[in-house]
């Protein structure tokens, strides 16, 4: 049994404005069934963040963007700053998601700037780390993840009232079947647990006073939710595809709820 389970949903660019609002309203309608031990946050597209956030925050579900920019204001066409998200009512922000690192060439240095920007305005960053298939096959998983953690957290000044949340997402296991009978590689629960333990150990050295929550992400499905959450160092899950349909997300919530 766990005291608390984090269920975070990354809607990526899967849902348009109407679809996001329909899902947010559907979810809000079910929220009284969620126990207090479930800490839920939704990361919709920026377009629907405000309207979805209005219904979700009212029922105790946190919201945040999938990315932030580190400068507060200025001539940065197309960007939105951490401080702007904060004043629009956001609680969290995904930082350093692998799709941003890979497709938009986001560097560890930029990830750090985004971490600092979030913390300076009181937005809780959800730091995403994880190795690519190439890095895993080269045997450099631990090294890659340690470098990502160090550059994001070394000498950082962490406000007392902000939680430290990390998502371990092996890149090779994202958007795959993950034991759900679909095609693709999945990260097994023992391997995930080993990485979560390592992450907690590295973070303890960097920020000795902090107790990080480490979430697993990588094609989690309703039928693999408990499989991962039963591991002692896995404090929650960050879910992409399976969080974008109300029935599948509610099943994930139900399966997680049975473990608290
Ligand atoms: C993600 O990209 O954060 C993620 C975990 O996606 P999926 O669940 O679709 O693999």
Boltz pocket constraint, residues with backbone or C-beta under 6 A from the ligand:
constraints:
  - pocket:
      binder: B
      contacts: [[A, 10], [A, 169], [A, 173], [A, 174], [A, 175], [A, 176], [A, 217], [A, 218], [A, 219], [A, 220], [A, 238], [A, 239], [A, 240], [A, 241], [A, 242]]
      max_distance: 6.0
